[in-house]
Each structure stands twice: as C-alpha cells, then as structure tokens.
Amino acid sequence: MKISILITVLSFFFNAHLSNAQISFDNTSTIYLGQMYSPPVTSEITISGYPNETIGSTYNILSTTISIELSHVEAMEIWLECPNGSRAALINLHVGSPWEAIPGGYSTTAWSGTFLGDPTLEATIGTPGVGWDYTFSSVINTWGDIETELVNGNFLPATQFGNGGNSMNPNGVYLPYWTFDSLDGCPVDGTWILNIQDNVDFHNGTFFGWNLSMNSNLATPSVAASNSLINVFPNPVQSSIQISVPSDLLNKSYVLINELGTVLIEGKINSLETVLDLSTIETGMYFIRVEEYENTIRVIKL
C-alpha cells in the first residue's frame, strides 16, 4: 500500500528568505519500510510563500538528507520529485525488474547484506533500529555516489542492532545518482516528494524523516548583509572554530544547526571573536546562522 505522509515545516532562521540565504524544510514523520516493493513509500514536504521562484533561477538545491535504517541497501531506489514532476535520483541500486522506477542502476549480489543505518534484521521485523543521516548534494559532496562508495568499501560497523555488519558510512556528503541540475525549472512552491522503493520484498527498515535545503541566488543584498562580514576559521574544523564578526553584530544571537535543522549550539556574540568547541560533535556538515546576517555559513567537521 502506498503510504503518504504530508507535513509542512517552514524552518526560517533569522530571516532566511533573503539574499544568498539558505532555506530549509523538514518532514520528521516516521514510516515503517517493511517488505515493500512498487509503488514506492512516499514522504512529502509542501512549501509555500515563494511564488514565481524556481530552481536554477532564484534558488538552487543545496542538499537533501534522509534519516533511515535498512537491512539491505541492494535493490533500493530513492529519488526526489519536485512539484512539476521532475525527478533527481539519490540512490539507484536496482536494475532489470518490470517495476523499477529509475532507469539504469547498479545491481550485484556482492553487496548483499550491506545496511543503511543500524538496522534490526529480518528476525525482528517491525522493531525500529537506529537511523543514520545520509546527505546528498551535487555541489558540496565530499564523496562519490553511494554506488561508488559501496565499491570502495566505505562502511562503518552497525554495532547496536546490526551485529557489526557493514553499513554505509554517514560521515560525509554523497553525490546523488542524478545531479540536482535535473530539477532546474521546478517551482519552489508546491509539494516535494521523497520516494523510497525497495525491489526485494524480504528487506525491512524504518524511515525517520528528511530535510531539503536550498540556497538563494537572489542578487540584491539587504543593508545588514552589505555592511557585515563574518569570517569562520578553520573550516573544515577538527575541534574549535573561531567566528569573527564586525561590531554591528555584537550582542546578536547565533545558532549552529545540523542538516535536519536541529539546533546544537546557541548563544550570544559578546566579542568580536567567538570560539565554539565542536570537539564533541560528530563528523559531518553543519551551518552557522547569526541574527541579522543573511548568509548561512557552512562548516565541515572532520
């Protein structure tokens, strides 16, 4: 049965809909993925408030992140569909069945048993494992597509539920199977659909939600943006990062968020140089937002 979950979450951090800003949207509804094939399981995000704005013109897709645990990654197809029906495939590890949704693809039994996240196995169907966050981007990717990384053996052990089996490493940014350029011309407003299709019926897993992030291409800066410049160093960072701000941003609020929009660190800027301790934060991509500063600063934690 096709499962559709609809939620609208408009995550604006300090006037995000301004020049060169990032806008981020989330659906955090959980969906059980047990023993599925076509039609796909779907999860939807509906965006409003951006009339006449399109991907590739006023906005670009920065990244999409999915939180998932799955007992077998082989035979999996995951793709993003925009409001006009255009698609961008994130994962395409299946080829040859009459119900395949994405042309092409990779398929080999050599990958049998590779996980996403830390899954419960078939003996415990219906019990959620631990979802790991997998990020895909055509512009800030640190790795190849997930098929390439499978061949390269880019795994971590799934130790909590997966009996130490190989799971795809979540600590980087994957290239999608199709670049996000395939979504150029899509309207920003409307319903965006994440589709998950497993073409083998004995697999099981849990989908915990997803995030869609866009960057603005709008050319006209605001007054605050034109008078302010923030420097962040070092970036990428291993432990501590320094934020240097002009005097007009003193006493403003800041947040460090992850790709799902979760606030991890927040505070006030009390001096021209602020040091954040990121030593306990997991490897991955994060974003710094400062009140009255319209640019989002991307930070890579090593």
C-alpha positions, 0 to 999 in steps of 0.5 A: 500500500502506498503510504503518504505522509504530508507535513509542512515545516517552514524552518526560517532562521533569522530571516532566511528568505533573503539574499544568498540565504539558505532555506530549509524544510523538514518532514520528521514523520516516521514510516515503517519500510517493511517488505515493500516493493512498487509503488514506492513509500512516499514522504512529502514536504509542501512549501509555500510563500515563494511564488514565481521562484524556481530552481536554477533561477532564484534558488538552487538545491543545496542538499537533501538528507534522509534519516533511515535504517535498512537491512539491505541497501541492494535493490533500493531506489530513492529519488526526489520529485519536485512539484512539476514532476521532475525527478533527481535520483539519490540512490539507484541500486536496482536494475532489470525488474518490470517495476523499477522506477529509475532507469539504469542502476547498479545491481550485484549480489556482492553487496548483499547484506550491506545496511543503511543505518543500524538496522534490526534484521529480518528476525525482528521485523517491525522493531525500529533500529537506529537511523543514520543521516545520509546527505546528498548534494551535487555541489558540496559532496565530499564523496562519490555516489553511494554506488561508488562508495559501496565499491570502495568499501566505505562502511562503518560497523552497525554495532547496536542492532546490526551485529557489526555488519557493514553499513554505509558510512554517514560521515560525509556528503554523497553525490546523488545518482542524478545531479540536482541540475535535473530539477532546474525549472521546478517551482519552489512552491508546491509539494516535494516528494521523497520516494523510497522503493525497495525491489526485494520484498524480504528487506525491512527498515524504518524511515525517520524523516528528511530535510531539503535545503536550498540556497538563494541566488537572489542578487540584491543584498539587504543593508545588514548583509552589505555592511557585515562580514563574518569570517569562520576559521578553520573550516573544515574544523577538527575541534574549535572554530573561531567566528569573527564578526564586525561590531554591528553584530555584537550582542546578536544571537547565533545558532549552529544547526545540523542538516535536519535543522536541529539546533546544537549550539546557541548563544550570544556574540559578546566579542568580536571573536567567538570560539565554539568547541565542536570537539564533541560533535560528530563528523559531518556538515553543519551551518552557522546562522547569526541574527541579522546576517543573511548568509548561512555559513557552512562548516565541515567537521572532520 
